[in-house]
Amino acid sequence: MRRQAQLLALAGSIGLLLGALAFEHFGNMAPCPLCIWQRWPHVVALLGAGAVLFGSAIFALIGVAGAAVSGSIAIYHTGVERGWWPGPSTCAAGDVTGLSAEELLAQIMSAPVVRCDEVPWEMLGLSMASWNAVASFGIAALWLISLRLR
């Protein structure tokens, strides 16, 4: 049972990452900075594979932490979308070192403008960020359950 819970948690993180990439590349929905922030903790959560391979509780705890951090960022993002609190005041510009003024202007003009406080997609009244929070905390719970199982 422990291994199945861990594999399900890993599959959940992989599924969320693949889903986000599918919305971005096939659905043409460019992510906002907060969307990107939510992805990285799931990449960290994939280190939980070490729990499956080596039976180590440390790796399972890394899986818990990664999923829980993503869920926490998703709650913050949901609050920004709903207007409960302000979002980040900066935008992600990428690497601009060595660019001329003309190249910098061209990069700015060609970049998609994606605001963190707008909901580009929702289902059953929940935004993508809200669904990520639900799924991420569910994944964190699976990791915790796996630690209790033998």
C-alpha positions in Angstrom: 0.0 0.0 0.0 2.9 2.4 0.8 4.4 2.0 -2.6 1.0 2.5 -4.3 0.4 5.7 -2.4 3.8 7.0 -3.3 3.4 6.1 -7.0 0.0 7.8 -7.0 1.5 11.0 -5.5 4.3 11.0 -8.1 1.8 10.5 -10.9 -0.2 13.4 -9.5 2.8 15.8 -9.6 3.7 14.5 -13.1 0.1 15.0 -14.2 -0.1 18.5 -12.9 3.1 19.5 -14.6 2.1 17.8 -17.9 -1.4 19.5 -17.7 0.2 22.9 -17.1 2.5 22.4 -20.1 -0.4 21.2 -22.3 -2.4 24.3 -21.4 0.6 26.4 -22.3 1.8 24.7 -25.5 -1.4 23.2 -27.0 -4.0 25.5 -25.4 -1.9 28.6 -26.2 -2.4 29.9 -22.6 0.9 31.7 -21.6 1.5 31.3 -17.9 1.8 34.2 -15.6 4.7 34.4 -13.1 2.7 32.8 -10.3 1.7 29.9 -12.6 5.4 29.3 -13.2 6.1 29.5 -9.4 3.6 26.8 -8.8 5.4 24.4 -11.1 8.8 24.3 -9.5 7.8 22.8 -6.2 6.2 19.9 -8.1 9.6 19.3 -9.8 11.1 19.1 -6.3 8.3 16.8 -5.3 9.4 14.4 -8.0 12.5 13.7 -5.8 9.9 11.7 -3.8 10.7 8.9 -6.4 13.6 8.2 -4.0 11.1 7.0 -1.5 9.8 4.5 -4.0 13.3 3.4 -5.1 15.1 3.4 -1.7 12.3 3.3 0.8 13.6 6.5 2.5 11.2 8.6 4.5 13.4 11.7 3.7 12.4 11.5 0.1 8.7 11.1 1.0 9.0 14.3 3.2 10.6 16.1 0.2 7.5 15.0 -1.8 5.2 16.4 1.0 7.1 19.7 1.1 7.1 20.2 -2.7 3.4 19.5 -3.1 2.5 21.6 0.0 4.5 24.5 -1.2 2.9 24.4 -4.6 -0.5 24.3 -3.0 0.4 27.3 -0.8 1.5 29.3 -3.8 -1.7 28.3 -5.6 -3.8 29.6 -2.6 -1.9 32.9 -2.8 -2.5 33.0 -6.6 -6.2 32.3 -6.1 -6.4 35.2 -3.6 -4.7 37.4 -6.2 -7.2 36.3 -8.9 -10.2 36.9 -6.6 -8.9 40.3 -5.5 -8.5 39.3 -1.8 -4.9 40.6 -1.7 -2.5 42.2 -4.2 -0.2 40.2 -6.4 3.4 40.6 -7.3 4.3 44.1 -8.4 7.0 43.0 -10.9 7.0 41.1 -14.1 9.3 38.5 -15.4 11.4 39.9 -18.2 14.0 37.2 -18.7 17.6 37.8 -19.5 18.1 41.3 -20.9 21.9 41.6 -20.5 23.7 42.7 -23.7 20.6 43.7 -25.5 20.4 47.0 -27.4 17.5 49.4 -26.8 15.9 48.2 -30.0 16.3 44.5 -29.1 14.9 45.1 -25.7 11.9 46.9 -27.1 11.3 44.1 -29.6 11.5 41.5 -26.8 9.0 43.5 -24.7 6.6 44.0 -27.5 6.7 40.4 -28.6 6.2 38.9 -25.1 2.7 37.8 -24.1 1.1 40.0 -21.4 -0.2 37.7 -18.8 -1.6 39.1 -15.6 -1.7 37.1 -12.4 -5.0 38.7 -11.3 -7.0 37.4 -14.3 -8.6 34.0 -14.6 -7.9 32.6 -18.1 -9.7 29.2 -17.4 -12.0 27.8 -14.8 -14.1 24.7 -14.2 -16.9 24.4 -11.7 -16.2 27.9 -10.5 -12.6 27.2 -9.6 -9.6 28.6 -11.5 -6.6 26.6 -12.6 -4.7 27.9 -9.6 -7.5 26.8 -7.3 -7.6 23.3 -8.8 -3.8 23.2 -8.4 -4.3 24.0 -4.7 -6.8 21.2 -4.3 -4.7 18.7 -6.2 -1.4 19.7 -4.6 -2.7 19.3 -1.0 -4.2 16.0 -2.0 -0.8 14.9 -3.3 0.8 16.1 0.0 -1.7 14.0 1.9 -0.9 10.9 -0.2 2.8 11.4 0.7 1.9 11.7 4.4 -0.4 8.6 4.2 2.5 6.7 2.6 4.7 7.5 5.7 2.0 5.9 7.9 1.6 2.7 5.8 3.8 -0.3 6.0 
